[in-house]
C-alpha cells in the first residue's frame, strides 16, 4: 500500500496527490511553469507552502546546487 495516492481528475493541467493524514499536494501546470501548493489536513488557513517552478529555469538547465553550501551539496 502506497502512502501517496494520485487523485483522479479530468483536469489535465492539475495533479492532486493525497498525502495521507498529513495533507494534499497540488501540481498545477500554467503557461509559465508549474505551481506547487501544499495543504495540511485540518488547517483552516489553507495553503501551508507554495512555490513556482518556471519553464525558463527548467529549460535553461540551471544548476540550483550553486545556491547551496558545499556541505548542503554533499548531503543531498
N, C-alpha and C positions, 0 to 999 in steps of 0.2 A: 504494500500500500504506500503510495507516494504522499508526502506531506503537502506538496504544492499541486494544485489542480487548475488546469486552464478551464475557465468557464465558457461554455459555448455561446457564440454570438453571431448575429448576421452582419455586424458592422466590421468590414474588412480593415478599417483603419484603427481599430481599437482591440486590444487584448486585455482581458482581465484574468489575473491569477489569484486564486483563493489560497491564502497563506495560513490555512487552518484557523485556530482560535486567535491568532495574533492580528490578522487583518487581511487586506486586499492590496494587490499591486496592479496598476493600470499602465499599459504602454499605449500611447496614442500617437499615431503617425500623422504628421502635418506636412505642409509644403516645405517647411524649413528644416524639419528633422523629426525627432521623437521626444515626446514629453513623458516623463516617468513620474507618476503620482503614487504615494503610499498612504493608505488609510488604515488606522488601527480600529479593530472591533471595539465598539462601545465608546469611541472617542467622539464627543459631541462637537469638537472643534473642526472636524472634517479632516483635511489633509494633514498628515504628520510630517511628510517631507515631499519635496518636488524638485525636479531638475529637468533640464533640457539638454539633449544631445543634438547638436546642429549638424546637418548634412555636410556643410563645408568643413567641419572638423573631422568627420569620418572619412570624407573623400580625399583630404589632404594628408592622410596618414600621419597625423600629429602624434608624437611620442609624449604622452602625458606623464610618463615617469620622470621627465625632466623637471617637473614641479615637485618631485619627492626628494627627500634627503637620501643619501647613499644607504643608510640603514633601512629606511622605508622601502627602497627599491629591492633590497636583498631579502626582505621579509615577505614579499609577495610571491 
